[in-house]
Amino acid sequence: MHRVSTFLLTTGKHFYCLHITFILLNLPPVIILHIMNEDQIITYLKENDIKKIKFAFADIDGILRGKVIHHKKFIDGLQDGYGFCDVVFGWDSNDACYDNVQLTGWHTGYPDRQCRIDLSTFRTVPWQENIPFFLGDFSDDNGNDLPA
């Protein structure tokens, strides 16, 4: 005889869906871990009536820069990415613009660049009402990493 229980767990690095089988013969439980895929994440958002998602990435100084978006925008952008101002490649930790930056600056008008969310980084932020959080990366139109 056995019983299967399902839990959601965050390790601080990844968000896991755990399926634990308890065998009622005094044997240790069998634990199967996997990172949630896109469909599982969307289901989680819908089942928990989540309206906002937060994502961020490290700027040129290693500081997390991000924003909160509506869950519909999150779902719509999973394939093509999201626009994010590339000023983060041209300012310091005090938000003062660097001089002579070639990638971005007043000469480019600080345009939006495409960034994509890494679904394997899914976790929640307990001190912000468990808002879902993801890390993202900048990429070019072909989905390749943006050299900076």
N, C-alpha and C positions, 0 to 999 in steps of 0.2 A: 504494500500500500504506500502511496506517495501523495504529496501535495505540492503544487506549483504556485509560487508567489512571484509577483512582478513588482519591482521597485524602480524609481528613478534616483540616480545618485550622481553627485558631482564630486570629483576628486580635486577640484581646483585647477585641473588642467583640461579635463574632458567631462562631458556629460554622458552618462551611461544609462542604458535601460537594462536592468538586471532581471534575469529569469532564474529564480532559485528553486531547485527541486529538493524538498525535504523527504528523505526516505525514512519511514517510520520503523527502521530496524537498527537504530542506534549507529548508523553510518554517518560520516560527515556529509554535509550538503554539497551538491555539485553546483558551481556558479559559472554561468556563461556570460561574459561581458562583450558588448559591442558598442561602437559609436553609433549614435542615431543617424539615420540617413535623412535625406530631404523630406520624404513622405512622412516619416515618423516625427520629425520636428514640426511639420505643418499640422499633423494630427494633434500633437501635444499643445500647440498654440490654440487650436480650435477647441479642444476638450477643456482647456483651462481658461477659455475666454480672454486670452491675452491680446491686448490692443496695441501695445508699444514694444519695440525691440530696440536695444542699444547695440551699436557696433563701434569699434575704434581700431586704430592702427598706430604704430609708433612713428613719430615724426623724425626729422633728421637728428634731433637730440635725444631720441629714445623716449620721449614723453607721449603718453597715450592721448590721441586726439580723436574725438568721435562725435556721434550724434544719435539722437533718438528718432526713430521713424515709425510710422503706422504699420501695423502688421500686413496690410494689403500691399503697401509699397515694398516691404521686405520680401513678400512672396513673389511679387512681380519682378523684382530685381535679381532673383536668384540665378537666372540664366544670363542676363546681359550686364549685370552689375549696377552700380550706383554712382552718381556724380558726386565728387567731393573736391572742394577748392584746393588747388595745389600750392597754396601759400604756405602750407606746412613744410614744404621743401625750401622755403625762402625766409623763414624767420626763426629766431632763437627761442629759448625757453621763457623769455620775458615778452614774447610776441613782438619783438623789434626786428624789422626786416634786415636781412644780411645785404651787404654791398656786393656787386659783381657776381651774382648768382646767374648762371646761364640757363638752368632748367626752367626757372620761373622768375617773375618779377614784374615791375611796372611795364617793361618792354613786351611782356606777353599778356598783361592784364589779369594775371592770376586766374586762369581759367579753371573750370572743373575738369578733373581727370577721372577716368573710370577706376573704380575700386570694386573688388569682389570680396564676398564674405566667405571665410573658411568655416564650413559647417562643423568640422571636427573640433572646433574650439568652443562649442556651445556650453554655456554654464549659466547660472542665475546669480544675481547680485543680491544677497540677503538683506543688506542695509538699504536697498532701494526697492523694497516690496517685491523681491525676487524677479525683477525684470530680466528677461532673457538677454544674454550678452554674447557677442561674437567678436573675434578679431578679423580684420580684413587686410587686404594687400592691394596696392595700386597695380594696374596692369594696362597694357596698350589695347587697341581695338581688337587684336587677335587673341587676347587673353594671356599674352606673355608678360612676365614681370617687367615693370617699368624701371629702367636703369636710372639711378639718381646719384 
